[in-house]
Amino acid sequence: MEAINVTPLLVILLVVVLMGVAIAVVLRLRRSGPAPSPSRATGPAVEGQVEVTLPVDHPDPDNPATQRLVGEAASRALTADPQVQTVVVLSRDGQELGRVERTAPPVPRPFVESPIALREPHAPRHAGPREPIQDEHPTAPPGQVHFKEEERSPAHRSLADHFEFPDALRERIHDREDPVEIVRAIFEEAGVTFDAEGNVFRRGDHALVVLRAPLHTVVDPESLNTAFLRFQRSGAKRGVVVTVGTLYSHEVHRRELLAPQLLHTGPEGIQRMADAVAVGADPLDFVVRAA
């Protein structure tokens, strides 16, 4: 009779015993429940509620600039996820800055333009006595009188007047029609150092290319191509094209897919930067909307 090799049998027996012990331990942990870990998030405290953190420290929640930043951040979160019902916006130090419900009235946009026909303020109606004149229309009844309104051209609004800027920032703007000068003033008001060459501002690895397209005019592809080349020549790793003109979303999406290091923003980016300065934050953290 051949001798039985005992070693493989002992190994198999030991494996079976260890598997039994492991199964018993797992079942016991499931009954008792896992211990919470303070260093890990366990999911939202309330179903349908999310928290959004703004990169600001100790802002005043009642400051209009803070409210605009909170409103836009909440609007972004509600738009991104239809399951979200409540957005709680926090500062970097955990202070609650605002709470927005989906059922609440629409969150005001930080930069809202009226229709082009209403953009300029209307001249006030003449409050004094008006000169009556005879109606010269041939079918008018004899003796009919109407009053002729004085014709007044509406007061012009500069580009800077379309934004909500604090007085200190507005006083720094030398040319209120030039978006490049407006961005320069924002950086100066923030007290940050930057290198400027024409319409390109660079700080560290970031660069802003500010286009001089007029307000609400469509930015043509050639201007965007030129902005990309200027960003490349700046040597920065990341950048943003800033314009007060109109950007087509499909064109921006295509360009950012091909070159994700260069993003694009409209006039709302300038407003966010100014609001960031007003609450003591870094304007570069707000030039583009948070993802």
C-alpha positions as a printed NumPy array, in Angstrom:
array([[  0.   ,   0.   ,   0.   ],
       [  1.309,   3.46 ,  -0.924],
       [  1.832,   5.954,   1.893],
       [ -0.7  ,   8.802,   2.024],
       [  0.788,  12.268,   1.665],
       [ -0.507,  14.105,   4.756],
       [  0.832,  17.603,   3.945],
       [ -1.74 ,  18.547,   1.263],
       [ -4.576,  17.384,   3.51 ],
       [ -3.332,  19.603,   6.34 ],
       [ -3.115,  22.595,   4.007],
       [ -6.671,  22.07 ,   2.748],
       [ -7.968,  21.673,   6.313],
       [ -6.207,  24.864,   7.403],
       [ -7.693,  26.822,   4.485],
       [-11.208,  25.595,   5.319],
       [-10.788,  26.628,   8.967],
       [ -9.519,  30.101,   8.028],
       [-12.408,  30.626,   5.606],
       [-14.869,  29.687,   8.317],
       [-13.313,  32.145,  10.75 ],
       [-13.371,  34.92 ,   8.13 ],
       [-17.055,  34.322,   7.338],
       [-17.919,  34.424,  11.034],
       [-16.087,  37.737,  11.487],
       [-17.842,  39.311,   8.477],
       [-21.284,  38.235,   9.689],
       [-20.571,  39.641,  13.139],
       [-19.455,  43.007,  11.696],
       [-22.595,  43.216,   9.57 ],
       [-24.791,  42.686,  12.617],
       [-22.968,  45.248,  14.699],
       [-22.519,  47.789,  11.894],
       [-19.262,  49.531,  10.869],
       [-17.778,  52.184,  13.097],
       [-18.109,  55.675,  11.568],
       [-14.899,  57.241,  10.361],
       [-14.562,  60.943,  11.118],
       [-12.22 ,  61.463,   8.191],
       [-14.587,  60.238,   5.467],
       [-17.795,  61.695,   4.145],
       [-20.754,  59.381,   4.691],
       [-22.974,  60.998,   2.054],
       [-25.398,  63.937,   2.244],
       [-26.994,  64.534,   5.609],
       [-30.348,  65.228,   3.946],
       [-31.592,  63.528,   0.819],
       [-31.706,  65.898,  -2.14 ],
       [-29.411,  68.433,  -0.468],
       [-25.885,  69.308,  -1.535],
       [-23.258,  71.648,  -0.167],
       [-21.196,  73.958,  -2.351],
       [-18.061,  75.597,  -0.971],
       [-16.874,  78.945,  -2.286],
       [-13.151,  79.759,  -2.016],
       [-13.743,  82.702,   0.33 ],
       [-13.014,  83.233,   4.024],
       [-15.264,  85.079,   6.5  ],
       [-17.392,  86.994,   3.947],
       [-20.394,  89.08 ,   4.926],
       [-23.497,  87.078,   3.883],
       [-25.451,  90.33 ,   3.478],
       [-22.941,  91.816,   1.055],
       [-24.576,  92.055,  -2.401],
       [-21.382,  90.658,  -3.936],
       [-21.598,  87.615,  -1.675],
       [-25.255,  87.142,  -2.533],
       [-24.506,  87.227,  -6.265],
       [-21.774,  84.607,  -5.878],
       [-24.055,  82.447,  -3.729],
       [-26.936,  82.76 ,  -6.174],
       [-24.869,  81.741,  -9.155],
       [-23.241,  78.809,  -7.352],
       [-26.645,  77.532,  -6.249],
       [-28.124,  78.005,  -9.701],
       [-25.251,  76.034, -11.188],
       [-25.785,  73.135,  -8.771],
       [-29.548,  73.024,  -9.334],
       [-29.07 ,  73.037, -13.091],
       [-26.41 ,  70.327, -13.022],
       [-28.465,  67.769, -11.058],
       [-32.281,  67.62 , -11.269],
       [-32.351,  65.451,  -8.125],
       [-30.988,  68.284,  -6.001],
       [-33.707,  70.169,  -4.156],
       [-31.65 ,  72.267,  -1.742],
       [-28.245,  73.859,  -2.154],
       [-26.329,  75.049,   0.888],
       [-23.494,  77.406,  -0.017],
       [-20.62 ,  77.557,   2.464],
       [-17.454,  79.584,   2.793],
       [-14.103,  77.874,   2.938],
       [-14.168,  78.07 ,   6.739],
       [-17.574,  76.373,   6.944],
       [-19.773,  79.47 ,   7.364],
       [-23.186,  79.12 ,   5.751],
       [-23.625,  81.917,   3.245],
       [-26.99 ,  80.985,   1.809],
       [-29.52 ,  78.229,   1.245],
       [-31.482,  77.985,  -2.002],
       [-34.489,  75.727,  -2.576],
       [-35.517,  74.518,  -5.996],
       [-39.08 ,  75.603,  -5.27 ],
       [-37.904,  79.105,  -4.421],
       [-38.17 ,  81.916,  -6.98 ],
       [-35.483,  81.846,  -9.67 ],
       [-32.073,  82.842,  -8.416],
       [-31.095,  86.24 ,  -9.842],
       [-28.252,  86.058, -12.33 ],
       [-25.137,  88.028, -11.363],
       [-25.03 ,  89.832, -14.69 ],
       [-28.354,  90.413, -16.401],
       [-28.8  ,  92.622, -19.402],
       [-32.141,  94.073, -20.396],
       [-33.294,  93.744, -24.014],
       [-31.384,  95.983, -26.372],
       [-34.364,  98.316, -26.787],
       [-34.466,  98.887, -23.028],
       [-30.737,  98.916, -22.349],
       [-30.36 , 102.679, -22.37 ],
       [-32.37 , 104.669, -19.829],
       [-35.299, 106.569, -21.235],
       [-35.358, 110.315, -20.958],
       [-37.647, 111.483, -18.173],
       [-40.95 , 112.95 , -19.186],
       [-41.112, 116.705, -19.186],
       [-42.529, 117.763, -15.828],
       [-43.134, 121.429, -16.611],
       [-45.73 , 123.076, -18.808],
       [-45.777, 121.903, -22.387],
       [-46.463, 124.032, -25.421],
       [-49.815, 123.233, -27.031],
       [-49.742, 123.09 , -30.831],
       [-52.469, 122.735, -33.365],
       [-52.783, 119.259, -34.827],
       [-52.036, 119.685, -38.507],
       [-53.403, 116.303, -39.52 ],
       [-56.016, 116.923, -42.265],
       [-58.58 , 114.593, -40.69 ],
       [-58.283, 116.039, -37.199],
       [-61.344, 117.861, -35.851],
       [-61.057, 121.646, -36.021],
       [-59.441, 123.181, -32.973],
       [-58.037, 119.886, -31.644],
       [-54.924, 120.461, -29.594],
       [-52.234, 118.005, -28.527],
       [-48.994, 118.423, -26.653],
       [-45.618, 117.838, -28.229],
       [-43.081, 116.004, -26.082],
       [-39.54 , 117.366, -26.026],
       [-37.175, 115.069, -27.849],
       [-34.224, 114.034, -25.741],
       [-31.537, 111.489, -26.522],
       [-31.082, 108.911, -23.754],
       [-28.043, 109.24 , -21.525],
       [-25.155, 107.027, -22.561],
       [-24.045, 104.219, -20.268],
       [-20.406, 103.238, -20.335],
       [-19.337,  99.608, -20.379],
       [-18.351,  99.82 , -16.706],
       [-21.845, 101.078, -15.85 ],
       [-23.308,  97.733, -16.959],
       [-21.619,  96.042, -13.989],
       [-22.143,  96.195, -10.242],
       [-18.783,  97.565,  -9.122],
       [-17.87 ,  98.995,  -5.709],
       [-16.949, 102.669,  -5.769],
       [-13.276, 102.021,  -4.971],
       [-12.951,  99.755,  -7.987],
       [-14.882, 102.079, -10.28 ],
       [-12.535, 104.949,  -9.438],
       [ -9.542, 102.891, -10.609],
       [-10.923, 102.447, -14.111],
       [ -9.332, 105.065, -16.379],
       [-11.23 , 104.105, -19.537],
       [-14.688, 102.825, -18.662],
       [-15.321, 101.651, -22.215],
       [-12.29 ,  99.347, -22.334],
       [-12.666,  95.804, -20.9  ],
       [ -8.862,  95.514, -20.713],
       [ -8.724,  98.541, -18.402],
       [-11.579,  97.108, -16.326],
       [ -9.734,  93.82 , -15.769],
       [ -6.539,  95.739, -14.955],
       [ -8.406,  97.752, -12.325],
       [ -9.834,  94.558, -10.792],
       [ -6.337,  93.103, -10.361],
       [ -5.047,  96.368,  -8.924],
       [ -7.956,  96.608,  -6.473],
       [ -7.275,  93.022,  -5.389],
       [ -3.682,  93.989,  -4.614],
       [ -2.179,  91.144,  -6.639],
       [  0.926,  91.375,  -8.789],
       [  0.64 ,  90.548, -12.48 ],
       [  2.488,  90.941, -15.753],
       [  0.624,  92.723, -18.513],
       [  1.405,  92.792, -22.207],
       [ -1.282,  94.404, -24.286],
       [ -4.511,  92.56 , -23.564],
       [ -2.792,  89.603, -21.844],
       [ -2.481,  89.447, -18.067],
       [ -0.301,  86.759, -16.516],
       [  0.067,  85.771, -12.89 ],
       [  2.127,  82.689, -12.194],
       [  0.92 ,  79.853, -14.395],
       [ -2.376,  81.593, -15.2  ],
       [ -3.106,  84.022, -18.018],
       [ -6.137,  86.069, -18.997],
       [ -6.619,  87.168, -22.585],
       [ -9.14 ,  90.018, -22.642],
       [-10.876,  90.678, -25.957],
       [-11.998,  94.149, -26.907],
       [-15.147,  92.988, -28.692],
       [-18.063,  95.378, -28.059],
       [-20.756,  94.444, -25.599],
       [-23.155,  91.755, -26.896],
       [-21.584,  91.492, -30.324],
       [-20.72 ,  87.998, -31.534],
       [-17.032,  87.148, -31.127],
       [-15.789,  85.876, -34.49 ],
       [-13.607,  82.74 , -34.779],
       [-10.613,  84.78 , -35.949],
       [-10.588,  86.735, -32.679],
       [-10.739,  83.494, -30.694],
       [ -7.875,  82.071, -32.767],
       [ -5.801,  85.17 , -32.055],
       [ -6.59 ,  84.876, -28.344],
       [ -5.388,  81.265, -28.361],
       [ -2.095,  82.226, -30.028],
       [ -1.514,  85.007, -27.5  ],
       [ -2.178,  82.583, -24.679],
       [  0.384,  80.187, -26.125],
       [  2.983,  82.953, -26.464],
       [  2.451,  83.937, -22.814],
       [  3.93 ,  80.622, -21.672],
       [  1.181,  80.081, -19.081],
       [ -0.102,  76.582, -18.384],
       [ -3.736,  77.599, -17.933],
       [ -5.733,  80.523, -19.187],
       [ -9.108,  82.13 , -19.761],
       [-10.383,  84.202, -22.655],
       [-12.493,  87.023, -21.231],
       [-14.935,  88.978, -23.367],
       [-18.015,  91.131, -23.007],
       [-19.113,  89.932, -26.421],
       [-21.353,  86.984, -27.184],
       [-19.856,  83.488, -27.302],
       [-21.593,  80.63 , -29.07 ],
       [-21.733,  77.679, -26.679],
       [-21.057,  75.044, -29.333],
       [-17.977,  76.933, -30.541],
       [-16.638,  77.301, -27.004],
       [-17.321,  73.633, -26.269],
       [-15.421,  72.547, -29.376],
       [-12.437,  74.732, -28.574],
       [-12.248,  73.644, -24.937],
       [-12.335,  69.987, -25.99 ],
       [ -9.373,  70.566, -28.292],
       [ -7.488,  72.777, -25.825],
       [ -8.846,  72.242, -22.277],
       [ -6.103,  74.421, -20.814],
       [ -7.811,  77.515, -22.224],
       [-11.329,  78.296, -21.014],
       [-13.739,  81.063, -22.025],
       [-16.075,  83.374, -20.158],
       [-18.38 ,  86.259, -20.971],
       [-19.17 ,  89.474, -19.052],
       [-20.386,  87.418, -16.077],
       [-16.745,  86.447, -15.517],
       [-15.813,  90.094, -15.045],
       [-18.676,  90.513, -12.579],
       [-17.555,  87.44 , -10.612],
       [-14.005,  88.768, -10.447],
       [-15.221,  92.107,  -9.132],
       [-17.456,  90.381,  -6.578],
       [-14.511,  88.256,  -5.466],
       [-12.465,  91.379,  -4.808],
       [-15.384,  92.878,  -2.865],
       [-15.446,  89.884,  -0.483],
       [-11.667,  89.636,  -0.15 ],
       [-11.174,  86.61 ,  -2.405],
       [ -8.839,  85.914,  -5.289],
       [-10.426,  87.092,  -8.562],
       [ -8.718,  84.295, -10.5  ],
       [-10.681,  81.744,  -8.455],
       [-13.925,  83.164,  -9.854],
       [-13.19 ,  84.184, -13.426],
       [-14.784,  80.937, -14.637],
       [-17.826,  79.262, -13.132],
       [-17.191,  76.415, -10.747],
       [-17.771,  72.986, -12.266]])
